């Protein structure tokens, strides 16, 4: 459900950006390090939005890679600890019932 709301919010943001860009079609001067360029404002807005999306997407991919690497390391540590201690989880225990057992611990 959270993914659907994120998709809807992203689409609304894209629609608002597109409407804003279409309204602003006047040419503007862009000062670069080596000179100035005159481009339509619509291209500047859409270009900056795309660059921002690429930056955010790249950061998200990088964080996902880091998390997967951490999960693999923690899984390796868990296996090592289980081998050293001889602990084997009971297959009859259901992880879904664990939160219900919290009340019975006291």
Helices and strands as residue ranges (DSSP letters): H 2-23, E 27-31, E 36-40, H 41-85, G 95-105
